Amino acid sequence: MSLSDLTAATLKFRDERNWAQFQSLRNLIVSLNLEAAELLELTQWKSDVDMASFLDAPEKLDMLRDECADVLLYLLLIANKAGIDLEEAARAKLIKNAQKYPVEKSFGTSVKYSELPTSLAGNRQSPL
């Protein structure tokens, strides 16, 4: 199912319940963050090893799947409300990120783009 199909199905679900009246842009953004917090809560007090076990436990994987879906559905509603084409926005953001984080400066490092070295000396060179 494409993002546009998924958005249409989400809007249909919402409209069948007359919930659009509650879904201002602010309320949708708040709800997205609450769902993201529920996703985060799955990691509370767990190590990376514990989290890796989520993939091996069907009931935990179902919880993770549900929370991811909730986040996505609210994001679709926000984008619809704001008139944002998420596919185009994601493509544009990848281009911006590629400019901020060129491979030759950012390969293998987690530092923010503003902290990347200004010279290429000592960094991995691009094969291009």
C-alpha positions as CSV (number, residue, x, y, z in Angstrom):
1,M,0.0,0.0,0.0
2,S,1.4,3.4,-0.9
3,L,1.5,6.4,1.4
4,S,-1.3,8.0,-0.4
5,D,-3.4,4.8,-0.1
6,L,-2.6,4.5,3.5
7,T,-3.5,8.2,4.1
8,A,-6.8,7.7,2.4
9,A,-7.6,4.6,4.5
10,T,-6.6,6.6,7.7
11,L,-8.8,9.5,6.7
12,K,-11.7,7.1,6.0
13,F,-11.3,5.4,9.4
14,R,-11.2,8.9,11.0
15,D,-14.2,10.2,9.1
16,E,-16.3,7.1,9.8
17,R,-16.0,8.0,13.5
18,N,-16.4,11.8,13.1
19,W,-13.0,12.4,14.7
20,A,-11.8,15.1,12.4
21,Q,-13.4,17.7,14.7
22,F,-10.8,16.8,17.4
23,Q,-7.8,16.7,15.0
24,S,-6.4,20.2,14.9
25,L,-2.8,20.4,13.7
26,R,-1.7,21.1,17.3
27,N,-3.7,18.1,18.7
28,L,-2.2,15.9,16.0
29,I,1.3,17.0,16.8
30,V,0.7,16.4,20.5
31,S,-0.7,13.0,19.8
32,L,2.2,12.1,17.6
33,N,4.6,12.9,20.4
34,L,2.5,10.9,22.9
35,E,2.7,7.9,20.6
36,A,6.4,8.4,20.1
37,A,6.8,8.4,23.9
38,E,5.0,5.1,24.0
39,L,7.5,3.8,21.5
40,L,10.3,5.1,23.6
41,E,8.7,3.6,26.7
42,L,9.4,0.1,25.2
43,T,13.1,0.9,25.6
44,Q,12.9,2.1,29.2
45,W,15.4,0.4,31.5
46,K,16.5,-2.0,28.7
47,S,20.0,-2.5,27.3
48,D,20.8,-2.8,23.6
49,V,20.9,-6.6,24.1
50,D,17.5,-6.5,25.7
51,M,16.1,-4.5,22.8
52,A,17.6,-7.0,20.3
53,S,15.5,-9.7,21.9
54,F,12.4,-7.8,20.8
55,L,12.9,-9.3,17.4
56,D,12.8,-12.8,18.8
57,A,9.7,-12.4,21.0
58,P,6.5,-12.3,19.0
59,E,4.5,-10.5,21.7
60,K,7.2,-7.8,22.1
61,L,7.6,-7.4,18.3
62,D,3.8,-6.9,18.1
63,M,4.0,-4.1,20.7
64,L,6.9,-2.5,18.7
65,R,4.9,-2.9,15.5
66,D,1.8,-1.3,17.0
67,E,3.6,1.7,18.3
68,C,5.5,2.3,15.1
69,A,2.1,2.1,13.2
70,D,0.6,4.6,15.6
71,V,3.4,7.1,15.0
72,L,3.1,6.6,11.2
73,L,-0.7,7.1,11.2
74,Y,-0.4,10.3,13.2
75,L,2.3,11.5,10.9
76,L,0.1,10.9,7.9
77,L,-2.7,12.9,9.5
78,I,-0.3,15.8,10.3
79,A,1.0,15.8,6.7
80,N,-2.5,15.7,5.3
81,K,-3.7,18.5,7.5
82,A,-0.7,20.7,6.6
83,G,-0.8,19.8,2.9
84,I,2.7,18.2,3.0
85,D,3.6,15.5,0.4
86,L,5.6,13.2,2.7
87,E,7.3,11.4,-0.2
88,E,8.5,14.6,-1.7
89,A,9.5,16.0,1.7
90,A,11.5,12.9,2.5
91,R,13.3,13.1,-0.8
92,A,14.1,16.8,-0.3
93,K,15.3,16.1,3.2
94,L,17.6,13.4,2.0
95,I,19.2,15.8,-0.4
96,K,19.6,18.4,2.4
97,N,21.2,15.8,4.6
98,A,23.6,14.7,1.9
99,Q,24.8,18.2,1.6
100,K,25.1,18.6,5.4
101,Y,26.8,15.2,5.9
102,P,29.0,14.5,2.9
103,V,30.4,11.0,3.0
104,E,34.0,12.2,3.0
105,K,33.4,14.2,6.2
106,S,30.8,12.1,8.0
107,F,31.7,8.5,7.3
108,G,31.9,6.5,10.5
109,T,31.2,9.5,12.8
110,S,28.1,10.5,14.8
111,V,29.0,14.2,15.2
112,K,26.5,16.9,14.1
113,Y,27.1,18.5,10.8
114,S,28.1,21.8,12.5
115,E,31.0,19.9,14.2
116,L,32.3,18.1,11.2
117,P,35.9,19.1,10.1
118,T,36.1,21.9,7.6
119,S,39.0,20.3,5.8
120,L,39.1,16.8,4.3
121,A,42.5,16.0,5.6
122,G,42.6,12.7,7.5
123,N,39.1,11.7,6.5
124,R,38.0,8.9,4.3
125,Q,38.0,9.9,0.7
126,S,35.0,9.4,-1.5
127,P,35.6,6.8,-4.3
128,L,34.1,9.3,-6.8
